[in-house]
Amino acid sequence: MVEQFSKALKVVGLFLFANIETVLFLCGFGVLVYAAFSVSLLVGQVILGMLLVATALVISKAKKGSD
């Protein structure tokens, strides 16, 4: 049981390490959204919408570049 947990933890760690830029990108957006919602509900919703659109554009550009 401990071996299986250790193996699963290693796989998760390797996945996170391989995608560290994406993880940090999303964590940064999370902090910005949290700060915006701390200011006001409306500001938080606007910032969240803008960041979701920005994320979609980044993903779209990345998919075009990999073709």
Secondary structure, 3 states (H helix, E strand, C coil): CHHHHHHHHHHHHHHHHHCHHHHHHHHHHHHHHHHHHHHCHHHHHHHHHHHHHHHHHHHHHHHHHHC
